[in-house]
């Protein structure tokens, strides 16, 4: 499937900012399920440097800009040819050992409730069959956390999302990571894009899901918000321990301003007409 | 005072005879009238206060204005004793660096099954962000502080390794400076190897690891968390000695491929950062996003070869207490040599059989937290009362993986000035090994002394002091 992506992030500051620095992982890499046909990240007058592929295989670059600034816009546009690999990540070059992704963070820290849900969900799946177990955990997260935009915040933890029973794709991903850790399965946060269809959720802004390391298969994507594995509608950008570590844009500003962010993402099938959703 | 307690090795004595290395010191102290002694002790204190060296050693916290007691009786190593230590320390520093280069690359030692993988990769100090990268000269820990204790004539043990930013070297330098000033005669009577080459050696080391993208004379800076840090004195002292800038995070910024320092003459490129702040605070775009101490974007510049950071982020995984057990194995695996320095036998409470032994023998053992430092959260079994033992037993049982245990070592003693004259007190030693283009080691280190009679805890927060450490020239 050929997908066209346009992702615009506009940062607005309520007072002029002296300097802005961001770390971007906004360029997807070629894998068996995605081939990048064209890609461009436009950061206007900012200076770009310090670019490299990190140990997890993600292309990283640094963007810096001197103020005074009142707004800053990052526009990502590209074309990707995708193929359904049933969520299995193949052909992705990386060096980080999977066992490093057993490490929990503040956002994915285990609690008795998370452990309890993991135990309940994996009941009846044999410990050796980690693929069955991963599917079971993914379903359990889908059932336990309803997709309700605006119900959680950027800093919401897995434990809080489970307790509230509501969240968005980032919460689903982090709860699933925590459950996987409870079962000693390495798991990580993945950010990317999803072409919206009538029955999918989470495509309004950049999407997120989890990857679990499954014996014999390697990394496999699980989108608990949609209770499925990524297919040809998905484009993978980058990964990390959690939503903060796996964010495609991490930035700080020099100045006492409040920052507001407006994100719009459009993922269209080639030939589909332009209709843009706002996040 | 020459009474020997056979339980502990007294470094001054051989049986009841004074060893040759200490003869002149023994004459010196015996000839010193009590009033001169207290005058000198007072003078030393004044000198320490004047230079402003009042911080806690080894980042132990506590009152930053408090003076660490300085004991005027030096500790002496013969040239022969030092030769062995020198070989062992360099060997260990080389092995620790080889280990770091390996675990962030192919992880051969893990694949070979010599160290359990999860102890390394599933460890707080393991930095995913630097996997696959190769720092300049593949050096990860540029200043290795190795804590040693002595239990006999030829018996030394490594207590722990410090691969991040070991502190205390300013004490090594100032202790010597002050002794030379107060007792110049001693330095004429004895041929003592100098330590004042340390600053030049440190600078050589830092310059030698300039990044690939540096094409001129490398610009070195020291990055400090600021004047409220307990070791701030040391940061500014070393910057002065090396003739480099002392900067805080807010003095640096990232633009394009490089890190720049704000100066009155405009931005100046920075090539090598000797950082004295922890990994977590280095860069809010890579680690803790709430850090105000670091430089946003620094890690990206580092990882793309635009700047060197010493020690390398992630180096802490080599000095974790759970990894310590395997350092002799690293020496064999990477260097193909027999380890010169021994580890203290260590029981891992994470292993049920070893934990059982620890619980059953708690009163004889020293128990430490795996991630702790500074002598806090530590149990010295033989010195603990019943309720302390019980409390610790409960702690270990609740979180066994958080504790290791070691036998209570009979730490050697060195004569020390006390109220009643001179008496033996227990000591340890931290030498500072430099790793860059070459491995360099200044002959000496920081000797810490437990000033309270019978105490085995040398930490300054718990009644420890410091001494000048002599290595006699060949």
Interface residues (C-beta under 8 A of the other chain):
Chain A: X19 X21 X22 X23 X47 X48 X49 X50 X51 X52 X54 X55 X56 X60 X61 X62 X64 X95 X96 X97 X99 X100 X102 X103 X241 X244 X250 X251 X252
Chain B: X105 X107 X110 X117 X118 X121 X122 X124 X126 X128 X129 X130 X131 X132 X133 X253 X254 X255 X256 X257 X258 X284 X285 X286 X289 X296 X297 X300 X301 X303 X304 X305 X306
